[in-house]
Amino acid sequence: MSMERRKFTQEEIEKIVQSMDGVNRAEIAPFFYTRLQAKIDSASSPSNTIWSVIMKPAVSLVTLSLLLILNIAAIRYYSKTSKQTTSEKSSPIQKFAEEYDLSASPAYNDKTANP
């Protein structure tokens, strides 16, 4: 087929124009524009973001409850460790000496030395 431009006769043009005479305006469903506007609004709303999920009251309440439980557990653990006796807080060298029944006193005694 060639790319030549076809010239229409007056009769063909009239035939094409008359074919448009029977065409009616398209009808839309009731409330079409209302539904279309609702879809546009829902697509542009921030309801699908992570912040909208975080800001829900149920998620906030669970998060705050979890933080409260963790804080209470940390306070209880800290209070238990602060009540330890001094022997439990002794240095590793002192623990080693106690375990092997060694005295931690020095090999010489300053009181017995004569000046």
PyMOL commands that set and color helices and strands:
alter all, ss='L'
color gray80, all
select helices_A, chain A and resi 10-19+32-44+46-48+50-54+57-82+92-99
alter helices_A, ss='H'
color red, helices_A
deselect
rebuild
show_as cartoon
